[in-house]
Amino acid sequence: MITWPNFLSQLFNGLALGALLALISSGLTIIYGTLGVLNLAHGAMFMLGGYAGYVAFEATGSFIVAVIAGALFVGIVGVVMERVIIRHFYGRPHEDQLLVTFGLAICFVEIVRFFFSSLSKTVPPPSLFSGITSLGVMFYPTYRLAVVGIVAVALLVLFLVLYRTRLGMIVRAGIEDSTMVDSLGINVDRVFMLVFGIGAMAAGFAGIVNAPVVSLTPDMGESILVQTFVVVVIGGVGSFPGAVLGGLIAGEIISLTSMVNPSYAYVMLFAAMTLVLMVRPHGLLGTRGRE
Amino acid sequence: MNAERLFSKLPPFLVEALTALGLIVVPFVLPYLDFAPNTVNRILVWGLFGIGFDILFGYTGLLSFGQSALYGTGGFVAAYLLTQAGFPHVITALMIGMIVAAVVGYLVGLIALRRTGIYFAMITVAIAEIFYFVEFNPLAEWTGGENGLPGVPTPSLNLGFATLNFTSGWSLYPFLAFCYFIGIVIALRIVRSPVGAVLRAIRENPLRAAAVGHNIHGYKLTAFVIAAAYAGLAGGLLGVLQAFMPPEAFTFDTSGQLVIQTAIGGRGTLFGPLLGAAVWLFLRDFLQATMGLGASWKLVLGIVFVLLVFFLRQGIIGGVRDLYRFVRGKAATPVEPKEESPVPGLTAEQEQKAAEAEVARQRAAAPMPARHPARSRLTGPILQTTGLSKHYGGLVANADINFAVKQGEVRGIIGPNGAGKTTFFKMLTCEVHPSAGKITFEGRDITGMSVTDVCQLGLTKSYQVNQLFNRLTVRENLTIAALAELRGKFRLDLLARLTKIRGLSEQVQHTLELVNLAGRADTPVSQLAYGEKRRLEVGLALASSPSLLLLDEPLAGMSPRERVETVKLLKSISQGRTMIIVDHDMASLFELAERITMLHEGRVLVEGTPDEIKRNADVQEAYLGGVHEVVHA
């Protein structure tokens, strides 16, 4: 039954999921916008972040260490992946880029499955945020509230990097017109590596922050990847504000539809995406830079 | 097994005959190679699924990660009819499943094809995921949800005198092999049809395919529906093969497996997916059972796949083909193009004179007539613009251009860099729509029309930067352009033969001779010299026999010798045709054009005969004396 408390708690769920999707999608979208590569292994990055954090948590028992380890590890994986493989694909057609990142995603998932089996793993929420909080009309898991806060901070950091640093300026310029940036004598090689690392790190960070909410499985990245795609299509490829807006919209659609009938959550998400494609083919806040 | 080229040198039906032979031989050979009959049947189903996908991905260049949606749809419709609805006839149920999948494919395609490239890939992934959830929940009553639909019957065929029952294993094989054979025969016809040619063009250069007059959206949708039909049939056969329709057919893994198999076997070959499926299933059995790797066999597969994409981008078949060419290439040294042979020590002037002398010796190809000769009696200008303007935000690219070109005239357009020539040209061909003003072509208002429609009316352009179909041969390139004129912008002659299209080979041959590329007709564009590519660029525009031809810097980047040749070429094609040429080579332009329009800062500065332009003070001013050099040269 739809009641006020129920509605509110779903609204909060939507916010938490939306914030998370916003962060992951920002990573995907800045990589695509700057490098022109759609990383199909982005969902696997999210999963890797969760597992790396899980390992760190098991070793140290500290959630903070787990979050740092998860984000850093995936950032490093991203940089290595870019150096060893992705950079050879900048000059190749989109299909090849999709194929190779798709293959890498399989490799990551299967490596994790090899070491951790298919059984799910859990990371408990930090003691500071355990339990439930009263929000007046209802009680809500404290950690989920904290997720909104943590992710909001991460998004702010990403925003500052993108809009207040030299690197961020190059990234945004690259999204608008990559050829021009190349010809301005900027060392795009190093920028590309950093962007790929930062984008992957965003997904890895989201992975470990989300770990106490859902249990970890090797193929958890797949459904996240699909949701991320919808977010990016809704928000507009290459747009950081678009990713945030799209993430929040997608999160709320999934949560609020689930309240009525969970089986229609994805149908509604898809309907929203179709609507956006009909009305604004380039996404709500998309630029025409990359096609 | 080479279905790559449009004009096959192989005897007709050879590929078909070899396929039939192969399919007949398989049950006698493969058991000795430890292939279980069920594995072989499965390979056939994947192979059939992949034929359609290869037409979409390998031929049209559209990488979909959502084929599972259509595979599942076809499979569940057929399975539902046979198990729940009490439908008795297996083959009819399979056909219905295929048709439903095609219809669903049409609807999905309408949405997914609104965007291209990675957007298309993302949208197909999302759509497929929705199908999976819909099968599981809202439609669980019909589809059995996570249980799938058990008890799918096998087909039997009543021949009157005897009834053929196909049950399982080798007994089902002939039925599946027959389906595969029919599938491949139809697919071979499709990829060799005019539609197949256009699909390749879309893969190579969608913008140019649209600019030469093909409705590329319609053709992409066609490829999507074809792929959907193959997927639907294959899905139905999966149910028959397993006597059970599994919900896993709808998962992302299904789409992923199809993509991987096609990439492993070789895209754009039709047989690649079959080979890829064989490799996949063999690897799985071998690594899982023989090597005892269990579930981690997929890790090996993932690594193999990444390496393959890295080093062997055209898959196994592509690799074998390259190896074959390499070996043959060593045996017979290819004839080098003797395009560039500048004698050292000659000045540009001397070289140009020598070139002129040689060009004069060459036989001039007869000019190709422009289409609609009847309309050449049309009075008034063939092209007219009134008040044409284009703003980009606050930037004014063109302002209030009034411009008219007479029937049969050759008009030159000059102007310094940034004068708005290219924007003006783009507006004339409707690549860019004006902010204000009107364009009429042959008395018809074409403002706001699409590039494709305008090209179909007989107005086309050769580009400043070559826009060719790079992996196709010269002949194939011109064929694609000529097809647009001969068939209109969209026609579903999926099973027609290219060779049967009236006037096609003549028109292509004529264009080849006109642009002096007859000797290089079967060379891929990527192997042409720059000057040859430039001539092909003009040829692409010419092959659709336009009545008004726009040429955007046809002489840019050419050597003196090439310039002389090209000017001669342009002169010959200008007979009976109206042309507008933008170029910076004043000497050539003054020689070619009857009248010259000069643009400056987005406006028409002056217009007149070459002599008037040469003497005009404003022109000299605008070019800051740049004209003098040319005039005295």
Interface residues (C-beta under 8 A of the other chain):
Chain A: Y32 L38 I85 H88 R92 P93 H94 E95 D96 L98 L99 V100 F102 G103 L104 I106 C107 E110 I111 R113 F114 S118 E222 S223 L225 V226 F229 V230 V232 V233 V237 P262 S263 Y264 A265 Y266 V267 L269 F270 M273 T274 L277 M278 P281 E291
Chain B: F57 G61 L63 F65 I111 R114 R115 T116 G117 I118 Y119 A121 M122 I123 V125 A126 I127 E129 I130 F133 V134 F136 N137 P138 F252 G256 V259 I260 A263 A295 S296 K298 L299 L301 G302 I303 F305 V306 V309 F310 R313
